[in-house]
Amino acid sequence: PGWPPANTTEFLGAWGGEAPDFSCIPPARLWRTELDLRTGTCISHAVVKGLENCCIEHPHVHPAYYSSAHPDPDSATTLSPPAPSPPRLVHMSLGDCIRGCTSPPQGYLTVNV
């Protein structure tokens, strides 16, 4: 059937329609989540410190970290060849970073997490 008409909101949720209404789109934040893979529990889950007011989109780390397992000192196996260390740099597009509102992208941001 193809793409929905541009005047619908079904396809992209709050981003749908002729043009996005930024007052209706919830801001996207960069979250850091740490999991204990042995117990399956969440150790921490919070917006990255210092970015609480920043609206970001499309965060990425270096592709060497995609789907890689970090070495587990208590295990002889890993899911894939491990990356040498956890990723440090996260790259993303940046919207409003003053009011914390959703906005069109204004530039790019790299954060050392």
C-alpha positions as CSV (number, residue, x, y, z in Angstrom):
1,P,0.0,0.0,0.0
2,G,3.0,2.4,0.3
3,W,3.5,5.3,2.7
4,P,0.5,6.8,4.5
5,P,-0.6,10.2,3.3
6,A,1.5,13.1,4.7
7,N,-1.5,14.5,6.6
8,T,-1.8,11.5,8.9
9,T,-0.2,11.0,12.3
10,E,-0.3,7.2,12.2
11,F,3.0,6.5,10.5
12,L,5.4,8.6,12.7
13,G,3.3,9.1,15.8
14,A,3.9,12.7,17.0
15,W,6.3,13.3,14.1
16,G,3.5,12.7,11.5
17,G,1.6,15.2,9.5
18,E,2.6,17.9,6.9
19,A,5.2,19.3,9.2
20,P,6.1,18.3,12.8
21,D,4.5,20.2,15.6
22,F,7.4,20.4,18.0
23,S,5.2,21.4,20.9
24,C,3.6,17.9,20.8
25,I,6.7,15.8,20.4
26,P,8.2,14.5,23.6
27,P,11.9,15.3,24.0
28,A,14.4,12.5,23.5
29,R,17.2,12.2,26.1
30,L,20.4,10.2,26.1
31,W,20.0,7.4,28.8
32,R,22.8,5.3,30.2
33,T,21.7,1.9,31.3
34,E,24.0,-0.6,33.1
35,L,22.9,-4.2,33.4
36,D,24.3,-7.2,35.3
37,L,24.2,-9.9,32.7
38,R,24.7,-12.7,35.2
39,T,21.7,-11.8,37.4
40,G,19.6,-10.0,34.7
41,T,19.1,-7.0,37.0
42,C,19.3,-3.3,36.2
43,I,22.1,-1.6,38.1
44,S,21.4,1.9,36.9
45,H,19.2,3.7,34.4
46,A,19.3,7.5,34.1
47,V,19.7,10.4,31.7
48,V,23.4,11.0,31.2
49,K,24.7,13.5,33.7
50,G,25.0,17.0,32.1
51,L,22.5,16.2,29.3
52,E,19.3,16.4,31.4
53,N,18.1,19.4,29.3
54,C,19.4,18.3,25.9
55,C,17.1,17.0,23.2
56,I,19.1,14.5,21.1
57,E,18.4,12.1,18.3
58,H,20.1,9.1,16.7
59,P,22.9,8.3,19.2
60,H,25.7,6.1,17.9
61,V,28.9,4.5,19.2
62,H,31.7,3.2,17.1
63,P,30.5,0.2,15.1
64,A,33.2,-2.0,16.7
65,Y,30.9,-2.0,19.8
66,Y,27.7,-3.0,18.1
67,S,26.6,-6.4,19.4
68,S,29.8,-7.0,21.2
69,A,30.2,-8.6,24.6
70,H,32.7,-7.3,27.1
71,P,35.0,-9.8,28.7
72,D,33.6,-11.5,31.7
73,P,36.4,-12.4,34.1
74,D,34.2,-15.2,35.5
75,S,33.4,-16.8,32.2
76,A,35.5,-18.6,29.6
77,T,33.1,-17.7,26.8
78,T,31.7,-14.5,25.3
79,L,28.9,-13.9,22.7
80,S,31.3,-12.4,20.1
81,P,34.8,-11.1,19.9
82,P,34.8,-8.6,22.7
83,A,35.6,-4.9,22.3
84,P,38.7,-4.0,24.2
85,S,36.7,-1.7,26.6
86,P,33.3,-0.2,27.0
87,P,32.5,2.5,24.5
88,R,33.5,6.0,25.7
89,L,32.3,8.4,22.9
90,V,28.6,8.7,21.9
91,H,27.8,10.8,18.8
92,M,24.3,12.2,18.2
93,S,22.4,15.0,16.6
94,L,21.5,17.8,19.0
95,G,18.3,19.9,19.2
96,D,17.5,22.4,22.0
97,C,19.9,22.2,24.9
98,I,18.7,25.3,26.8
99,R,15.0,24.8,27.5
100,G,15.0,21.0,27.1
101,C,12.3,21.2,24.4
102,T,12.0,19.2,21.2
103,S,13.3,21.1,18.3
104,P,14.8,20.4,14.8
105,P,18.4,19.3,14.9
106,Q,20.7,22.2,15.5
107,G,24.1,20.4,15.2
108,Y,26.0,17.4,16.4
109,L,27.3,16.5,19.8
110,T,29.9,14.0,21.0
111,V,29.8,13.0,24.6
112,N,32.5,11.2,26.6
113,V,30.5,8.9,28.8
